[in-house]
Amino acid sequence: MQIITSLDELRNLCCQWRFSGVKTGLVPTMGYFHEGHMSLMQYARANSDKLITTLFVNPAQFGENEDLDTYPRDLERDAAIAKAQGTDILFAPEAGAMYVEDHMTWVEVPHMAKRLCGISRPVFFRGICTVVTKLFMLTLPSMAVFGEKDWQQLAIIRRMVNDLNIPTEIHGCPIVREADGLALSSRNVYLSPEERSKAPHINKGLQVGCRRVKEGEKEVAAVKQAVRDYWQENVPDAKEDYLEIFHPHTLEYLEKIDGEAHVACALQYGRTRLIDNCSLA
């Protein structure tokens, strides 16, 4: 495995691969790897000739008073994990390399970015789309793999790639969970022991909503209320950011469930913002 920090070195090598017919797989990450990241690398490794894993804590997706400075980092540990998963290139640039001092160009899908997580994190998806586009331009990947835990991110990137005719296939991989149902996240390290013990109730609340739909409930308001009732009883000190039911591809909010539907949420629990989602199909 090569660890590359230079944009030019990465670009030159990836150009050689792409134009010689090598199928490359890209896994963009912010590091501090867990089993969810590993599952993305394993999927890309199995479906490509060369695996490129990127490790970059992207400042453009953090707003004011968010955890850019304290976001967990451990390059040595992450490099060992990436190598064990079969990564050929670990790209770990400095922030100044990815964004020049007078950077002024942004990529965004504004309609899809103004809902769900985008309400409380207004610059988040602009930062995501911009850095992902930069990584696509640098690596020219045949395919790129993202986790379904960040469902809105995945839907937006798929739309961006389609709209901009970017020649990269986008693949989503299922959420990886702890045995008790908590979705894996690098930010889970922020949870206190008591918060960690109760955090699985966030997903259990979503499962209550799923059961209501399977039992025949079609009114979105009733499903959401059932979820909130469960949360109020089992994790009352978690503050809801949003709970929404929407079309999984367009992210348009629904009032009735009569076809494809997805439920997603974000809750602030102590100092940790936790997100989760699941299909209601």
N, C-alpha and C positions, 0 to 999 in steps of 0.2 A: 504494500500500500504506500502510495506517495501522499505526503501532506504538502499541499500547495497553498501559498498565501498570495501569490502574484496573479493578477487578472490576466496579464499577457501570457504567462506560462500555461494557465488553465485553458484559455481560448485557443492557443496554438495546438495543444495536444488534443482537445476535443474536436477541433476542426479536422485534424488528421483522421481521427476515428470516424466522424460522421461521413466524410467524403470518401472514405475507403470502404464504406458499407458496414462498419461495426455498429451493432445495435446498442445504444447507450441508455441506461436507466438513471434517472436523477431522483434523489430523495432530499428535498430541502428541509432543513431543521434549524432550530435555535439552540440545539445541543442539550446537555444534561440528560443523556439518553436513558430511556426506560424501555420496557418490553414492547410498548407501542411503537417506538422508533425502530426497534429491532425487527418488528414484524413488517414494517415498510421496506427496510433494507433486504430482508429475506425474500419478500415478494419481487422486488426489483432485481435482485441477484438471480432469481430463478427464471426471470423473463427477459433478460438482456445479456449481452456479451461483456459489457463493462459497467460497473456500478460507480456512480459519482454521488457521494454524500456531502452535503454542504452544511457547515456549522457557522452560523452568523446570527448574533443577537441584533436584530434589525432595528436601529433606533427610530426609523421612520414610522413604525407601527405602534410606538408608545406615545401616549398623550402626557400632558402635564400631570404630575403627582402619581404616575404609574411606576412600575418597579423595574425600569431599565437598569438603574445602577445596582440593584440588589438581585436581579434575575440570576438564578443559580448557574454557575459556570465551573467546568472542570475539564479542560482540554485533554490532559493526559489520560484521564479515565475514559473520556469519549473516544479518543483515538484508539484505545485498546478495544473498545466495544465495536467500533466501526470496522477495524481490521478483522475481528473475529467473525463478523457478519459477511465478510467477503468484499468489502469496499476496495475498489482499485484506486480512487482518488478521494481524499478527504480535503475539501476546500474550506479553509478557515481564514478568511481575510480580516484585516482591520477595518473598522467603520470608515476611516478616512479613505480607504481604497475603493470602497463601494460608492461613496457619495463625495464628490469633489466639493470644495468649500463653497462654491457659488451654484450648487445644484439647484435647478429650478424646473425640472421636467417630471411630471407625474403621470401614472397610469391608473385609471379608476373605472369602475362600473357603478356609477352613482346611484341609480335606481335601486339596485340590489343591496348596496352598501348602507342605505339609510334606514334599515330596519334591523330587528334582532340586536346583535352585538353592536351594530353601527350606531344605534341611538345614544348609548352611553360612551362609545369609543369612536368618535366621529372621524378621526384620521386613520383608524386601524386598517381598513381595507384598502385605502389608497396606498398606504405603506406596504401592505402585502402584495398588491398587484404590481407595484413598481419594482420591488426587490425580486419577485418571481420572474417578471419580464427580463430584468437584468440577468438573472441566473440562466434563463432560457437562451438569451443572446450569447452568453459566455460559453455555455456548455453544449448548445444545439442538441438537446437530448431527443432520442426517439420516443421515449416515454418518461413521464414523471409521476411519482406516487405520493399521495397525500392521505392522511387519516380522516376517517369519517367522524371523529369526535368534533372536529371543526367543520361541521356540515355546511355552514354558510360560506366559509372560506372555499371549500371544495366546489360548491355551486357557482360561486363568483369566478373562480379560476377557470372552470369549464366554459363559462360564458365568455370570458375574456379571450381565451384561446380560440374559440369559435369565431368571435367577432373580428379578431385581428389576424385570422388565418395563420396562426402559429403552428408549424408542422410538428407538433408534439402530442402524443396520446396522453390523456389524463386518466389515471387509474385511482380509485378510492379503495382503501382497505378498512375492514371492520374495526370498531372500537375494541381496544384491549382493556380488560377490566381486572381489578383485584378479585379475589375469590368472593368477597362480600358485595361485589357489584360496582364499586367506585371506579369511574373511568380514570385510567392512568394519565397523569399530567406531571410535568416537571414542577409545577407550582404546588403540588400536594405536599411538598416538604415544608411549606409554610404552616400547615395545619397543626394545631396543638393536639396532644393525645386525645383529649375529650372531643375535639372537633372531628378528628379522624374517625373516631368510633361512631359518630352520628352522620358523617358525610354520606355514607351509602344510602341514607333515606332520601337523598335527592333523586337518585335513579329509581328507587322503589316507588316514589311518588309518581314518576312518569309511567311506571308499569301499572299503577292504579288506573291512570288515564287510558292506557292501552287496553286493559281489561274491560273498561266501560265501553269502549268502541267495539270490541269483539262481542260484547253482550247486546249490541244493537244501538247504542247511543250515537246519534249523528249531530247533535247540537254542540258546537265547539264550546260555548259558554258553560255547559253542564260538565263537559270533560275537564275543562280547566279548573272549574270549581272543585271537582273531586280531587284533583292533584293538590290544589292549595289547601284543602281540608286536611289531607294527609300530612303535608308539610307542617301545617300549623300544629298538629298534634305531636309530630315526631321530631321536627327540627325547627322549633319556633324562633330560635335566635338567628336563623339565616335570613338575610334580607334579599327579597326577590328583586332582580334587575329586570328580567322579563320572563314570561311564559307565553309562548305563541304556538299556534297550530297553522300550518302553511303548506302550500304545494312544494314538494321537495326539489323541483328544478327551477321554478320561477321565483320562489320564496314569497309569493303573494299570499297574504293572510286569508284564511277561510272562516266562514261563518257556519257552514254545514260540511260534514264529512260524507261525501258521496263518491269518492274516488281516491286517487293517490293523496296521502296526507302524511305529514311529519310533525312531530312535536319537539320543541327545543326550549331550553331554559338557561338562564345564568343567575346564580345566586352569590351574593357576597357573604362569606362565612368567616367571621373574624377578619384577618387580613388577606384572606384567600378568595379570589374570584373563581368559582367553579362553573363549568359549562357541561351540558350533557344533551343528548337527543336520542330519539328512536323513531322508527317507522310505526305508523298507525294502521298500515295495510293489513 
